[in-house]
């Protein structure tokens, strides 16, 4: 059977010329300001002060992230902070220090201990044995209280996750799992150094369903080496056969200067930028045709999923753990490289395991850098988050909350938007609102960049992935 013809872009007017104008390096805006603004002037003492301020609001809930960095091997495309090895003794020692960090943060927060969102990320969290995972969950629950209905999520690797781990996760109240797939095609897997059969993925997916896990997410990646429209369409077929509750379709960020493992990827195998656009358009067409609802710029959810309802109501939120329906003003983060957001400041732990252990051996927070937002940063963060997450900005609400005249304060940004994204049909601007159109979803990072006061000084430095 001949391959299905490639899907057209979401907007037929998206030409190579337009792609050339918009496809440039830019942040994903997981935070604002972005992590490139973090500095070592914000350290353990500054973090302690922010935790003390957060403790003065004991009635407010928290989100929590735990970074479990271990992997048995490193994939060529990976951009995560990981530790490669198979030594379970090293994992036990990591848990010793992680338990100490959890206890230190909990003590600093006083009576503020209620968590509405808990996420274990990696690395490969299921690198740990069930006994080790139980030890971690026991330590966390001794220090914090999971709220009724809390989202408890974990990232899992189908290549290593065992039936015993599936049963344990269900028993301990995990409500959502995210499974990395990237691409089912064997040639693409060869090119990225990650071999994961469809049989492995399907078997694990069915085990989680049988165990009663309510929400399963699959991660796909477009723009990978050796990927083309026909092979990716076959990956989409397999994904839709499983019908996960949520799907993330990320663009591969090729940054070999920053991620040395990516030098293993043959640049000649990377798809052209026009093909990248078609790959995402193809995925979007397939998921919308299958009844999924688009979420933000690169996620899809079934209509009865909470993300879809929140997107409809414009109440969706986003933090370092991704899109969420659980609103918490502060996020505490544990483990090497983990980033928290507390009382208007970002705090990132050291990436080096020896420094992490040394700090906690002395009962010091292992924070190595961070950033305390200014009033201007907070304003721009609200604007960028609204556009990136709900594709809608209530101008009057921003004016009321921040005490500004929006057209005057953002005159330059509005001029940029009118000259580019509005003229191309990506946004609609009125006196009361800015709305990102359906055609503009893929280019929403470009829209947000108009409001970024820090971006100009990083141009040409290779710090960001391309926006398309």
N, C-alpha and C positions, 0 to 999 in steps of 0.2 A: 504494500500500500504506500503511495507517495506521501511524503510528510505534509502535514497541514500547512497551508501557506502562512507566512508570517503575519502576525496581527499588526494592524496599523497603529500608529501612535494614538493616544487618547484624543489628541487634537490634530486633525489632518493638516492644519497649517504649520505644524512643527516641522520646519525644514532644517536642512543641514546648516544653513546660515543662522537660523535661530538657535540651534543647538550650540554652535560655535560661540554665540554671544553669551549664553547662560551657563554653559558647562565649564565652570572654572572652580578652582579650589575654594572651599568654604566650610565652616563648621556644621556639625549636625545639631548643635544647640541642645545637647543633653543638659547643659547648664549655661547660664549667662551671668557673668562673664565665663568664657570657656576655660578649660584647664590650662591653656597656654599662658593665662594670666596668673596662675598660682605662683607663689614665690616663697622662699625659705624664711622670709621675715615673719610669716605666720607659722608658729610652731606650737609645742605642747602647752605653753603658758596661755597663749591666745585661745587655744581650743578649750582649755580648762575654764577660762572666763566665759566663753560662749555656752558651755555646758551649764555653768552656774546660772547664767541668765535664763536658759531654757528651763532649768529646774524651778524657776519662779512662776511657771505656768503649768502646775501639776495636772490640771484638768485636760490639757491638750494631748492628743495621741501622737504616737511616733511611728515612723517606718524604720525598718532595720535591714541592713545588708551584711552578709557574711561572705567574705572572699576566701574560697578554698582553692589554692593556686596549683595543685599538683596535677600533672598529666604524665602518663607513661611514655608518651612521645609527642613531639611538637609538629603540628600540621604546617605546611609551607605557607598557607594563606593567613594564618592566625595573627591577630593583632592584640591579643590579651596578654596580661602579665602572668606568666606561668612559671612553675618550677618542674623540670623534667626529671623523672626518676621513678623507681619502683620500691623505694625503701619505706615500709610501713612504720619503721621506727622513727624516721624523720617526720612522718605524719603525726605520730603520737606526740612528739616533742612540739610540733606546731600547735596541737590542741592544748598542750600545757599553757602555752603563752596566750592562745586565743581565749581560754577560760579566764586568764588573769585580766585581759583587756576588757572582756565583757563585764567582769566584776568592778573594775575601775570606773568604767563609764556609768554603770548603774548607780554606783555610790555617788558619783558627781551629779547625777540627775535627781537625787533625793527621792521624792514620792512620785515622780513622773516616770511611770514604768509601763504604761499600756501601749501595746503595739498592734496596729491594724494591718500592717503589711510586713512580712518577713520573707526575704529572698536569699537563697544560697546560690552563689554564682562561682565561676571559675575561670580558668582551669576546668577540672572535672570533679564536681562534688562527689560523684559516685566512684571516684578513686578510693574513697574511704570505705572501710568495712561497715557493716551494720552496727557492730559494737562501737566503732568510733563515731558514727553518726549519732547513735543514741547518747553517747557521752556528751557530744556537742549540744544536742537538743536539751538534755537534762540541765546543762550549765546555763543555757539561755533561759529556759523556763524557770530556773531558780532565781534569776535576776530580773526578768521581765514577765509581764502577763499578756498573753495573747487575748485580744478582745474577741467576744463572740462574733463569728462571721469573718474573722481575720483571713486575709489571703496569705497562704503559706506556700511558697513556690520554690522550685529547684530546677536547675539546668542539669540535664542528664545526657550521657553519651550512650547510644544504643550498642556500641561495641563492647562496653564493659559493665553495663548495669545488669545485675543479676535478678532472678525471680525473688530471691530473699529480700533484696533491697526494695523491690516494688512493693512487696507485702508490708515491709517495715514502714515505708513512706505513707502508705494508706493508713496503717494502724496509728501512726503518730500525727495524723491530721493534716498532711500536706494536701492542698486543694488544687494545685496547678503544677504541671510539669512542662518544661520546654525542651524539646528534642532537636539537637542539631542534625540537619540533613545536608544542607548546602546544595548538593546535586546528586541524583541517583546514577548518573552516567559514569561508567567505568573509566572512560577516557579522561573525563574531567577529574575524577578521583585520583587517577594516576598523576595528573598534572599538579594537583594540590597536596599530594602526599597524605591523603586520608581515604582509606579504603573501608567502606561501610556498605554492606549489601542491602538491597531492598528487603530481603528476608529478615535480616537483623532488625531493621527499623520497624517493619510490620509486626514482627513477633512482640517487640517491646511495647509498641503502641497498643496491641490487643491485650497484653498483660495489664497495662495501666487501666484500660477500659474495664476489664474484668474485675480489677481491684476496687473499682468505684471512684477513681480519680475524676473529678467533675470537669476539669478543663485541661485540654492538651493543646500545646502550641508546637508547630513545626517551624524551624528556621530554614529558609532557602536563601541562596546568594546568587545574584546575577553579576555578570562581568568577570567570571572566573576564566582562567586559561582553558583553552580547548572547548569552550562552551559555544554552542550555536543555537539557532532558533529551533531546529529539529530535535536536538538532544534535550534542550530545556523543556520543550513541549512534552516530551516523554516523561520528564520529571514531574511536570505539572499534572499529567495524567495519573501518575502513581499517588501524588499527594491528594488529589481530589477523590481518588478511590478510598482513601482512609477517612476523608472528611474531618479533619481536625477542627476544633472549635475556633482556633486562631492560627493565622499564618503570618510570619514576618518575611518580607522579601527585601533583603538588604543588598545594597550595591557594594561590591567588593572594593575595599580601599587599598590600592597598591601603593605602599609607602616604604620601599625597600631601604631607603636611607634611615628611617626610624625603626623599622622592623627587619633585622638582619636575616631572619629566617625566610623572609619573602624574596631574598636574592636567589633562592632555589627555584623560583618560578621563572620560566622562560618568557621574557617580555614579548617575544614574537608570537606566542600563543594567545595573548590577551586579545579579546574582541575589540574591534574599532568602536569609537564612541557612538557612532550612529547605531551600531548593532546593540550596544548596551541599552540605548533608549528603546529599541525594538523589543529587547528581551523583557524589560520591565513592562512595556505596553502589552506584550503578549500575556504576561502573568496577570496583569490587571484585568484584561479582557476575559481570561479564563475564570478568574475568581468571581468577578461580577456576574458572569453568565451562570455560574453555579450557585448564585444566591448569596454570596458573601457581601458584607458591607465594608467599604473602604474606611480605614482608620488612619488619621494623620497622613503621612506621606508614603508609608511603605508597609502598613499592616492591613490585614483583612480579618474580619470576624463574622461568624454566623449571626443571623439577625436576633437570635434569642440569647446571645452572649452579652454579658454586662458591658463590655467595651462598646458594642454596637449601640446599646441604649444610651450610654453616656455620650457617645458621639452625637447621637440624634438630639439629645437634650443640651448639648454644649456644656457638659459638666465633666468632661474627660480631663485627667491630669497626667503629668509625665514627670518622672524623676530619673535618677541614675539607673533605676531598675527597669525603666521602660514605661509604657502606657499603663495607667491604672485607674480604677474607679475609687480607690481608697485615698482620701485626702488626709495628709498629715503635714503640718507645717515644718517639721524637722525630721531629718534622717540621720540615724547613727549608723556608723559603718565600722566593721571589724575585719582584721586580717591585713596582710601585706597589700599595699597599693590601693586599699579600699578608700572611697571618697564619701564623706558625709556632708550634710548641709544642716547647720545648726545656728539658729538665731541670726540669720542673714549672712552667714559665712560658710565657705567651703573649707573642709579640712581633709587632706590626703595623707594616709599613712605611707611610710617608707616602702619602697619596692624591694629592698634588700632584706632577705630573711635574717641575716646575722644582725643587722641594725634593729630590726623589729624585735628580735629576741632580747637584744641587749637593753633596749628601752624598757621592756616589760619586766626584765629581771631586776630593774631598779625602780619598778612601780611608776614609770613615766609613760605618758601617752606617746605612742610611736608616730606621732604626726610629724611629717617632714616639711610640708609646705601647705599653703592654703591661700585664701583670699577673703577679706572682709568687704562686702559690697557697700558702695556708697549709695546715697539716695538716688543718684542718676542711674546707677547700675540696677537698683531695685525696680525703678520705673521701666527701664528698657527690658529687664527680665520679664516683667509682667506682659509687656507688649509682645515680645518675641514668643513667649510661651503660649499666649492666646492664639497667635497666628499659626504656630507650628502644630499645636495640639488640636484646637477646635476650629481652626481655619476661619476664625471670626474674632474681630476685635471691637468691643463696645467702647467707642471713643469717649462718650460722656461718662461712663463708669471710670475710665482711667483718669479723666480730668477731676472727677470728684475725689477719688482715693488719693491722688498724688498732688492735687492743688495746682494744676498747670492749665495753660491754654494749649491744647494739643496742636492745632495748626501752626502756632508760633514756635512752640518748643521743637517740633519735628518738621520744620519747614524744608530742610535739606532732604530728609528722608522721603517726604511726600513728593518732592520734585523728582527724585530718582525713581520712585514708583510710577509716577505718571508718565515719565519719559520712556520707561521700559515695560515692567510687568503689566501696568494698566493698559498701555497701548497694545500689548500683545494678548490681552484678554485673560491674564492670569489673576488679576485682582479687580474688585469693584470698590471704589472709594466714594464715600458720601460724607456729609457733615457728621453723621452719627456713628458710622461704622466703616471698617475695612474688612472685606470678605475675600478669601481666597476661593477662586472658582474651581470647578472640577478639572478644567484644563490646567489649572495652576498647581495642582497637588504635587506633581513631580518637581516643580520649581519653587516650592515653598521655602526652601533654604535660601534661595536668591532673594525672595521677598523679605525674609527675616534679616538678611545681611544689610538691608538698607537702614536698619535701626541699630546696628552694631557700632558703638563708638570706639571699640578697640581694634577693629579689623584691619584698618589701613596700615598699621605699623608691622603687620605680619605678611603683607603681600610679597610673593616671590620667595618665601622662605621654606616652602614645602611642608608646612605644618598640618595642612588639612587635605582631606580627600576631595575628589571632584564632586560637584553637586549633583550630577546626573549619572 
